[in-house]
Amino acid sequence: MHYANPDYMTIIFVPAILVFIFYLWASRRRRSKLERFADRSLIGSIAPSMSIARRTIKASLVVAGIVLMLVALARPQWGFEWQEVKRTGLDIMIAMDVSKSMLANDVKPNRLERSKFAVKDLVKKLDGDRMGLIAFAGTSFLQCPLTIDYNGFLLSLDDLSVFTIPRGGTSISSAIREAMQAFSQNKTDAANERKYRVLVVITDGEDFEGDALAAAKEAAAAGVKIFCVGVGTPEGELIPVSEGYTSKEYLLDKTGEAVKTRLNEDILKEIAISTGGSYVRATQGDFGLVLLYEKSISRLEKRDIEAKMKKSYQERFQYFLGAAVLLLLAEMLLSERKRSLDRQWQILIWPTHYIKKSLTRRL
């Protein structure tokens, strides 16, 4: 026998024992009160219709009913049939900007940490989609290949920092081409599956190297849809490189001036539109990544990633529940008085006696 909720089987006897103890305590208390009223030897003659045996039967019926209800809650199952279970989803590659400009704190605590929090929130929404992770700055690196192991993906995400890519700068085109290569290396990749590829680029849009728009057009030709999330503010923010108790140090350019990083939305919008994707700007209250997934990405056509046979057990809890109800009804109908019990028994056997008598008359 198989149980869908086996935890109930570990506590099945606890309520039954408690009810049994309650009935035992109530019986002794009733006996004690009767002995206060009359001598123990006279109790039988004072209440001749009361039956201790029937009272015990009633208690046993209640205990048995409770046990059967708990067994029903455990959902016993036996007998099964094989069913084919298909898992559908998309191939979603996250390209995360890890350049020093992502240390700006115009989005708290800073752009990079806020982006990582948003991706973790996105993972909670996924069910069957494969996830991959690319880190990029002046160049790009495949941090985590496409996988359905979300825990492994999150470990790779936690390892991201501005030191992941030693080469400075920002090259969105490098990230796009790295994603295309990761998609093409996937063993299940085929020409008819290109429409299931999604690239999410999370960056402040400051593209200093390469031609991001040309790379986006190559991605569109390969069937990759790019969705962009802009992190930061158009007004810009200084880039802290160290923080002390009394002062902060900021990133300086070659002339000694503090570098101010600004969100470049134009390039991100062009990249998204050229591939049939969309763009969203992250804010402090709503990063927008989950909304982007729910409104756009999740509505894309999904492919069957995996199909396997699974045992589907048949539910049998109704038998135990029905038996419990019958036992509790029997306890309610059963009287503690001997005469009442005899009358109830006569009522139960009367139809049989009537039928037998009628057949005798006909013969």
Secondary structure as GFF3:
##gff-version 3
##sequence-region A 1 363
A	DSSP	beta_strand	2	3	.	.	.	ID=ss1
A	DSSP	three_ten_helix	6	11	.	.	.	ID=ss2
A	DSSP	alpha_helix	13	37	.	.	.	ID=ss3
A	DSSP	three_ten_helix	40	42	.	.	.	ID=ss4
A	DSSP	alpha_helix	43	46	.	.	.	ID=ss5
A	DSSP	alpha_helix	52	73	.	.	.	ID=ss6
A	DSSP	beta_strand	76	89	.	.	.	ID=ss7
A	DSSP	beta_strand	91	97	.	.	.	ID=ss8
A	DSSP	three_ten_helix	100	103	.	.	.	ID=ss9
A	DSSP	alpha_helix	111	125	.	.	.	ID=ss10
A	DSSP	beta_strand	130	136	.	.	.	ID=ss11
A	DSSP	beta_strand	140	147	.	.	.	ID=ss12
A	DSSP	alpha_helix	150	158	.	.	.	ID=ss13
A	DSSP	alpha_helix	172	185	.	.	.	ID=ss14
A	DSSP	three_ten_helix	191	196	.	.	.	ID=ss15
A	DSSP	beta_strand	197	203	.	.	.	ID=ss16
A	DSSP	alpha_helix	212	221	.	.	.	ID=ss17
A	DSSP	beta_strand	224	230	.	.	.	ID=ss18
A	DSSP	beta_strand	237	238	.	.	.	ID=ss19
A	DSSP	beta_strand	240	243	.	.	.	ID=ss20
A	DSSP	beta_strand	248	250	.	.	.	ID=ss21
A	DSSP	beta_strand	260	261	.	.	.	ID=ss22
A	DSSP	alpha_helix	265	274	.	.	.	ID=ss23
A	DSSP	beta_strand	279	281	.	.	.	ID=ss24
A	DSSP	alpha_helix	289	295	.	.	.	ID=ss25
A	DSSP	three_ten_helix	297	299	.	.	.	ID=ss26
A	DSSP	beta_strand	303	315	.	.	.	ID=ss27
A	DSSP	alpha_helix	317	333	.	.	.	ID=ss28
A	DSSP	alpha_helix	338	362	.	.	.	ID=ss29
###
